[in-house]
Amino acid sequence: MTTVDTEFAAWLASDELTAIAKDAVSDARWGTLAIDTEISSPLAFAGDAAAEAARQLLFRPGPLVIDTLRVPGFQVGVIGEVITLRADKGGYAAGVNVFVLGADEREGDGGTKVTVLRRL
């Protein structure tokens, strides 16, 4: 039976480090109605966590809508990620950051139908 290094086991059992990111504009606009989110991640460095929090703050404020698009290639691996989509229609020409809710790979045409959450 393989054993886990005791120092590594202690790290795994330790409390998560937390950081809070705020957006003053959203706080002012929504007040107590603002949504708080909490995400656990494997990021090891505070600078990386701060950069990720800033990226999420840019995406989250404002109304969100669910949209469906066809993208080339098999893309089921992007579920749960924020990606940038570009398309000739639907306001995607300049590229839009979206959160991928689902992906349905279409073997017949070599593409994927993605269901995304995007800012309105």
Secondary structure, DSSP 8 states (H G I E B T S, - for coil): -----HHHHHHHHS---------HHHHHHHGGG-----------SHHHHHHHHHHHHHHSSS-EEEEEEEEES--GGGTT-EEEE--SSTT-TT-EEEEEEEEEEETTTTEEEEEEEEE-
